[in-house]
Amino acid sequence: RALWDINRGLGRDEANRVIIEAQFSFTPTIGFPAAAQLTVDTAQTLYGDPAAATVQQAFADRGILAPPT
């Protein structure tokens, strides 16, 4: 559901780019919180603070990350 919220928050094209680009940094043993944080970091790199906050909030709503500050 977090990925769907990211899609709705950023729009399909931006969300897909963030999600796919983030996966290039995943390792075989990465945990879900670390993967979520890498996705936030990728959004920050690609689209800046508003996108990163949208992504972080999607994961925070599911109890995976803390809410954006």
Sequence and secondary structure as in RCSB ss.txt:
>XXXX:A:sequence
RALWDINRGLGRDEANRVIIEAQFSFTPTIGFPAAAQLTVDTAQTLYGDPAAATVQQAFADRGILAPPT
>XXXX:A:secstr
 HHHHHHHHH HHHHHHHHHHHHTT  TT  HHHHHHHHHHHHHHHH HHHHHHHHHHHHTTTSS    
